[in-house]
Amino acid sequence: MEKDFRYKVEHMGDCFVDMLTKVTCASKSSARGVVLTYDIHQLTKKKENLIRDIGTRVAQISKDNASLAQDEKISELLKRLDETEKKLSAYVEERQNLLRPVQCSCSTGTKTSDTPQNA
């Protein structure tokens, strides 16, 4: 019985570190999920504003009977809309990956470098 108690005391630190690692990993994942949610809302609003600007510009062009392909401003707005949609889909995909129960890779020290940063 003394051997079991001694073993438990000697390895108590290892158990504590393992539990601390699990809690830290979970909190990092949770915090990243919150940040992604805010970024998704921000990009959704930005997308809506760009679509509104594009609609306004198309209405102006249709009054002047000019071609859409030749208008620099509409081309630039469409380009910005495409970039915003790409960022938005990347954030949504990353958040979905966080919500799925997956083995935590925080304890191994590996990080994915292809995760999008704040816009």
N, CA, C and O of each residue as an XYZ file, in Angstrom:
476
protein
N       0.816     -1.185      0.000
C       0.000      0.000      0.000
C       0.867      1.259      0.000
O       0.516      2.253     -0.637
N       1.968      1.223      0.693
C       2.860      2.365      0.727
C       3.441      2.642     -0.655
O       3.687      3.792     -1.018
N       3.652      1.595     -1.405
C       4.190      1.746     -2.745
C       3.194      2.490     -3.640
O       3.602      3.342     -4.429
N       1.924      2.191     -3.534
C       0.909      2.866     -4.332
C       0.831      4.349     -3.976
O       0.748      5.197     -4.865
N       0.857      4.662     -2.700
C       0.794      6.050     -2.256
C       2.028      6.820     -2.741
O       1.914      7.956     -3.200
N       3.182      6.208     -2.638
C       4.421      6.851     -3.073
C       4.379      7.103     -4.585
O       4.775      8.170     -5.055
N       3.903      6.126     -5.328
C       3.801      6.270     -6.781
C       2.863      7.433     -7.137
O       3.168      8.236     -8.019
N       1.730      7.513     -6.448
C       0.773      8.582     -6.709
C       1.359      9.952     -6.404
O       1.148     10.905     -7.155
N       2.088     10.049     -5.310
C       2.690     11.324     -4.928
C       3.756     11.725     -5.944
O       3.840     12.894     -6.322
N       4.568     10.771     -6.390
C       5.625     11.081     -7.346
C       5.065     11.522     -8.697
O       5.679     12.339     -9.383
N       3.922     10.997     -9.079
C       3.362     11.300    -10.386
C       2.214     12.308    -10.347
O       1.556     12.526    -11.364
N       1.970     12.909     -9.220
C       0.922     13.905     -9.088
C       1.223     15.116     -9.971
O       0.304     15.688    -10.557
N       2.458     15.504    -10.075
C       2.842     16.639    -10.925
C       2.543     16.368    -12.387
O       2.081     17.257    -13.103
N       2.805     15.143    -12.839
C       2.511     14.781    -14.221
C       1.015     14.878    -14.505
O       0.608     15.373    -15.555
N       0.207     14.407    -13.572
C      -1.250     14.486    -13.731
C      -1.708     15.939    -13.790
O      -2.571     16.295    -14.593
N      -1.123     16.774    -12.934
C      -1.484     18.187    -12.904
C      -1.128     18.859    -14.228
O      -1.925     19.629    -14.765
N       0.049     18.578    -14.752
C       0.475     19.181    -16.014
C      -0.419     18.708    -17.159
O      -0.778     19.502    -18.029
N      -0.778     17.442    -17.168
C      -1.669     16.931    -18.208
C      -3.022     17.633    -18.167
O      -3.550     18.030    -19.206
N      -3.577     17.783    -16.984
C      -4.875     18.455    -16.853
C      -4.771     19.930    -17.244
O      -5.668     20.461    -17.898
N      -3.698     20.582    -16.852
C      -3.495     21.983    -17.198
C      -3.376     22.150    -18.712
O      -3.899     23.111    -19.277
N      -2.695     21.225    -19.360
C      -2.556     21.260    -20.816
C      -3.912     21.113    -21.490
O      -4.203     21.817    -22.457
N      -4.734     20.216    -20.994
C      -6.065     20.020    -21.575
C      -6.930     21.263    -21.413
O      -7.621     21.666    -22.349
N      -6.896     21.868    -20.240
C      -7.700     23.068    -19.982
C      -7.212     24.227    -20.851
O      -8.019     24.972    -21.407
N      -5.906     24.375    -20.966
C      -5.339     25.453    -21.771
C      -5.727     25.293    -23.226
O      -6.104     26.262    -23.884
N      -5.635     24.083    -23.724
C      -5.996     23.812    -25.121
C      -7.461     24.123    -25.368
O      -7.799     24.734    -26.382
N      -8.319     23.723    -24.476
C      -9.747     23.975    -24.627
C     -10.053     25.469    -24.588
O     -10.891     25.953    -25.350
N      -9.379     26.197    -23.706
C      -9.648     27.637    -23.622
C      -9.129     28.369    -24.856
O      -9.758     29.324    -25.312
N      -7.991     27.940    -25.405
C      -7.485     28.562    -26.633
C      -8.457     28.327    -27.778
O      -8.745     29.240    -28.552
N      -8.959     27.113    -27.884
C      -9.900     26.779    -28.943
C     -11.184     27.587    -28.788
O     -11.731     28.073    -29.778
N     -11.657     27.730    -27.584
C     -12.872     28.486    -27.324
C     -12.674     29.963    -27.664
O     -13.540     30.581    -28.283
N     -11.545     30.523    -27.265
C     -11.260     31.927    -27.547
C     -11.162     32.155    -29.055
O     -11.661     33.157    -29.568
N     -10.524     31.231    -29.757
C     -10.410     31.358    -31.214
C     -11.787     31.302    -31.853
O     -12.052     32.010    -32.825
N     -12.668     30.464    -31.314
C     -14.026     30.384    -31.835
C     -14.774     31.698    -31.682
O     -15.513     32.104    -32.579
N     -14.585     32.360    -30.551
C     -15.235     33.654    -30.326
C     -14.692     34.695    -31.295
O     -15.460     35.463    -31.875
N     -13.377     34.725    -31.475
C     -12.761     35.678    -32.401
C     -13.261     35.433    -33.819
O     -13.571     36.377    -34.546
N     -13.338     34.169    -34.208
C     -13.830     33.847    -35.549
C     -15.277     34.287    -35.737
O     -15.645     34.772    -36.807
N     -16.096     34.121    -34.708
C     -17.493     34.540    -34.809
C     -17.591     36.046    -35.030
O     -18.372     36.501    -35.865
N     -16.800     36.822    -34.284
C     -16.799     38.268    -34.498
C     -16.296     38.622    -35.889
O     -16.852     39.513    -36.533
N     -15.259     37.947    -36.365
C     -14.740     38.210    -37.705
C     -15.769     37.859    -38.769
O     -15.894     38.566    -39.769
N     -16.505     36.775    -38.562
C     -17.535     36.376    -39.521
C     -18.631     37.429    -39.586
O     -19.086     37.781    -40.675
N     -19.059     37.935    -38.437
C     -20.084     38.980    -38.430
C     -19.579     40.253    -39.107
O     -20.316     40.901    -39.851
N     -18.318     40.608    -38.847
C     -17.735     41.804    -39.445
C     -17.655     41.647    -40.968
O     -18.003     42.573    -41.701
N     -17.206     40.498    -41.445
C     -17.089     40.290    -42.882
C     -18.463     40.197    -43.552
O     -18.610     40.594    -44.708
N     -19.452     39.684    -42.853
C     -20.805     39.631    -43.413
C     -21.333     41.046    -43.623
O     -21.930     41.338    -44.659
N     -21.117     41.922    -42.648
C     -21.545     43.322    -42.798
C     -20.788     44.003    -43.931
O     -21.366     44.760    -44.712
N     -19.464     43.722    -44.015
C     -18.661     44.319    -45.083
C     -19.160     43.851    -46.446
O     -19.220     44.637    -47.392
N     -19.517     42.576    -46.546
C     -20.041     42.020    -47.792
C     -21.356     42.693    -48.167
O     -21.570     43.038    -49.330
N     -22.234     42.882    -47.186
C     -23.516     43.549    -47.456
C     -23.296     44.984    -47.935
O     -23.985     45.448    -48.844
N     -22.338     45.689    -47.326
C     -22.039     47.058    -47.757
C     -21.490     47.082    -49.177
O     -21.850     47.951    -49.971
N     -20.611     46.121    -49.498
C     -20.068     46.066    -50.856
C     -21.159     45.768    -51.880
O     -21.177     46.353    -52.962
N     -22.056     44.866    -51.538
C     -23.158     44.547    -52.459
C     -24.045     45.771    -52.665
O     -24.506     46.029    -53.777
N     -24.283     46.521    -51.595
C     -25.080     47.749    -51.719
C     -24.364     48.771    -52.599
O     -24.994     49.417    -53.437
N     -23.042     48.923    -52.411
C     -22.270     49.854    -53.238
C     -22.276     49.429    -54.707
O     -22.376     50.267    -55.603
N     -22.168     48.117    -54.942
C     -22.201     47.616    -56.320
C     -23.555     47.908    -56.950
O     -23.633     48.339    -58.100
N     -24.621     47.671    -56.192
C     -25.962     47.945    -56.715
C     -26.164     49.413    -57.046
O     -26.775     49.748    -58.061
N     -25.653     50.287    -56.191
C     -25.766     51.726    -56.434
C     -25.007     52.111    -57.697
O     -25.496     52.884    -58.522
N     -23.813     51.564    -57.832
C     -22.985     51.888    -59.001
C     -23.606     51.339    -60.283
O     -23.574     52.008    -61.316
N     -24.168     50.137    -60.231
C     -24.805     49.559    -61.415
C     -26.006     50.407    -61.819
O     -26.248     50.604    -63.010
N     -26.751     50.904    -60.855
C     -27.897     51.771    -61.162
C     -27.431     53.054    -61.838
O     -28.076     53.531    -62.772
N     -26.307     53.620    -61.373
C     -25.779     54.833    -61.994
C     -25.321     54.557    -63.424
O     -25.553     55.361    -64.327
N     -24.672     53.414    -63.620
C     -24.163     53.075    -64.944
C     -25.314     52.812    -65.914
O     -25.254     53.198    -67.081
N     -26.349     52.159    -65.424
C     -27.472     51.852    -66.315
C     -28.161     53.126    -66.797
O     -28.714     53.152    -67.897
N     -28.132     54.179    -65.987
C     -28.694     55.461    -66.416
C     -27.856     56.083    -67.525
O     -28.382     56.727    -68.433
N     -26.535     55.879    -67.437
C     -25.627     56.468    -68.429
C     -25.449     55.579    -69.654
O     -24.838     56.002    -70.635
N     -25.974     54.347    -69.615
C     -25.863     53.387    -70.712
C     -24.408     52.996    -71.010
O     -24.069     52.725    -72.162
N     -23.567     52.965    -70.007
C     -22.174     52.544    -70.200
C     -22.065     51.044    -69.949
O     -22.957     50.429    -69.364
N     -20.964     50.473    -70.398
C     -20.753     49.037    -70.220
C     -20.176     48.759    -68.840
O     -19.339     49.517    -68.351
N     -20.620     47.672    -68.209
C     -20.107     47.303    -66.890
C     -18.643     46.894    -66.945
O     -17.897     47.152    -66.001
N     -18.227     46.272    -68.017
C     -16.854     45.777    -68.121
C     -15.844     46.904    -68.190
O     -14.685     46.710    -67.823
N     -16.247     48.065    -68.644
C     -15.313     49.181    -68.802
C     -15.235     50.063    -67.556
O     -14.347     50.910    -67.464
N     -16.117     49.888    -66.625
C     -16.139     50.734    -65.433
C     -15.107     50.245    -64.420
O     -15.167     49.104    -63.963
N     -14.161     51.119    -64.074
C     -13.092     50.759    -63.144
C     -13.616     50.566    -61.720
O     -13.201     49.639    -61.025
N     -14.510     51.425    -61.296
C     -15.011     51.363    -59.927
C     -15.783     50.075    -59.674
O     -15.616     49.453    -58.625
N     -16.623     49.665    -60.617
C     -17.398     48.432    -60.422
C     -16.471     47.224    -60.432
O     -16.692     46.269    -59.687
N     -15.442     47.255    -61.262
C     -14.475     46.154    -61.286
C     -13.745     46.047    -59.958
O     -13.521     44.945    -59.457
N     -13.373     47.184    -59.386
C     -12.673     47.194    -58.094
C     -13.591     46.720    -56.975
O     -13.152     45.990    -56.087
N     -14.874     47.129    -57.004
C     -15.828     46.685    -55.994
C     -16.070     45.180    -56.080
O     -16.157     44.502    -55.056
N     -16.179     44.660    -57.302
C     -16.366     43.220    -57.464
C     -15.147     42.437    -56.985
O     -15.284     41.352    -56.420
N     -13.967     42.983    -57.209
C     -12.731     42.341    -56.734
C     -12.721     42.302    -55.204
O     -12.395     41.271    -54.616
N     -13.076     43.418    -54.555
C     -13.119     43.459    -53.091
C     -14.179     42.515    -52.538
O     -13.983     41.911    -51.484
N     -15.308     42.382    -53.247
C     -16.360     41.464    -52.830
C     -15.858     40.012    -52.885
O     -16.136     39.223    -51.982
N     -15.129     39.669    -53.934
C     -14.570     38.315    -54.040
C     -13.600     38.019    -52.906
O     -13.641     36.936    -52.322
N     -12.722     38.977    -52.586
C     -11.765     38.799    -51.486
C     -12.490     38.617    -50.156
O     -12.110     37.769    -49.348
N     -13.529     39.409    -49.931
C     -14.298     39.320    -48.692
C     -14.993     37.967    -48.584
O     -15.013     37.365    -47.510
N     -15.557     37.490    -49.678
C     -16.221     36.188    -49.658
C     -15.233     35.051    -49.386
O     -15.575     34.088    -48.699
N     -14.013     35.154    -49.917
C     -12.995     34.127    -49.656
C     -12.616     34.099    -48.180
O     -12.531     33.029    -47.577
N     -12.387     35.281    -47.595
C     -12.051     35.351    -46.170
C     -13.194     34.802    -45.319
O     -12.975     34.045    -44.373
N     -14.406     35.196    -45.671
C     -15.577     34.758    -44.919
C     -15.720     33.239    -44.945
O     -15.975     32.621    -43.911
N     -15.559     32.644    -46.107
C     -15.692     31.187    -46.194
C     -14.563     30.488    -45.447
O     -14.778     29.420    -44.874
N     -13.351     31.075    -45.439
C     -12.250     30.479    -44.686
C     -12.527     30.532    -43.187
O     -12.247     29.569    -42.473
N     -13.071     31.637    -42.707
C     -13.385     31.763    -41.284
C     -14.510     30.811    -40.879
O     -14.450     30.189    -39.819
N     -15.529     30.702    -41.722
C     -16.641     29.798    -41.416
C     -16.145     28.359    -41.365
O     -16.530     27.591    -40.483
N     -15.286     27.998    -42.318
C     -14.738     26.635    -42.333
C     -13.889     26.369    -41.085
O     -13.983     25.298    -40.484
N     -13.061     27.348    -40.698
C     -12.229     27.165    -39.501
C     -13.089     27.036    -38.245
O     -12.798     26.225    -37.366
N     -14.151     27.843    -38.167
C     -15.032     27.761    -36.994
C     -15.747     26.413    -36.953
O     -15.919     25.836    -35.879
N     -16.161     25.910    -38.110
C     -16.798     24.593    -38.154
C     -15.828     23.509    -37.701
O     -16.223     22.564    -37.018
N     -14.565     23.643    -38.076
C     -13.556     22.678    -37.634
C     -13.352     22.747    -36.125
O     -13.103     21.723    -35.490
N     -13.454     23.938    -35.546
C     -13.315     24.081    -34.099
C     -14.504     23.469    -33.362
O     -14.354     22.951    -32.256
N     -15.674     23.531    -33.973
C     -16.863     23.020    -33.317
C     -16.947     21.500    -33.350
O     -17.628     20.895    -32.523
N     -16.264     20.892    -34.294
C     -16.250     19.424    -34.350
C     -15.330     18.895    -33.266
O     -14.250     19.446    -33.055
N     -15.735     17.831    -32.570
C     -14.857     17.261    -31.543
C     -13.656     16.579    -32.199
O     -13.796     15.567    -32.885
N     -12.478     17.153    -31.974
C     -11.250     16.648    -32.569
C     -10.205     16.498    -31.472
O     -10.279     17.169    -30.443
N      -9.237     15.623    -31.690
C      -8.124     15.473    -30.750
C      -7.366     16.791    -30.693
O      -7.027     17.350    -31.736
N      -7.101     17.286    -29.524
C      -6.426     18.562    -29.345
C      -4.948     18.418    -29.693
O      -4.268     17.524    -29.190
N      -4.459     19.304    -30.558
C      -3.063     19.240    -30.963
C      -2.208     20.235    -30.184
O      -1.031     20.415    -30.494
N      -2.791     20.882    -29.172
C      -2.049     21.889    -28.411
C      -0.927     21.257    -27.596
O       0.124     21.874    -27.420
N      -1.126     20.055    -27.102
C      -0.126     19.449    -26.236
C       1.130     19.056    -26.996
O       2.197     18.921    -26.399
N       1.015     18.867    -28.317
C       2.190     18.502    -29.094
C       2.985     19.718    -29.515
O       4.126     19.597    -29.962
N       2.383     20.895    -29.375
C       3.086     22.120    -29.713
C       2.985     22.466    -31.187
O       3.629     23.418    -31.628
N       2.209     21.737    -31.960
C       2.075     22.031    -33.378
C       0.990     23.068    -33.570
O      -0.043     23.055    -32.901
N       1.253     23.959    -34.497
C       0.288     24.973    -34.848
C       0.136     24.970    -36.362
O       1.095     24.715    -37.090
N      -1.060     25.252    -36.823
C      -1.241     25.350    -38.259
C      -0.958     26.774    -38.673
O      -1.509     27.721    -38.110
N      -0.098     26.919    -39.656
C       0.290     28.249    -40.088
C      -0.613     28.785    -41.180
O      -0.469     29.946    -41.562
N      -1.545     27.987    -41.703
C      -2.409     28.438    -42.774
C      -3.735     28.986    -42.280
O      -4.641     29.200    -43.087
N      -3.881     29.220    -40.987
C      -5.126     29.784    -40.476
C      -5.159     31.264    -40.782
O      -4.147     31.949    -40.638
N      -6.320     31.775    -41.208
C      -6.407     33.189    -41.546
C      -6.288     34.068    -40.312
O      -6.705     33.686    -39.219
N      -5.728     35.219    -40.498
C      -5.590     36.187    -39.417
C      -6.737     37.173    -39.500
O      -7.516     37.136    -40.452
N      -6.852     38.047    -38.525
C      -7.948     39.024    -38.491
C      -7.874     39.931    -39.696
O      -6.791     40.329    -40.124
N      -9.031     40.257    -40.240
C      -9.085     41.091    -41.448
C      -8.961     42.543    -41.081
O      -8.984     43.405    -41.959
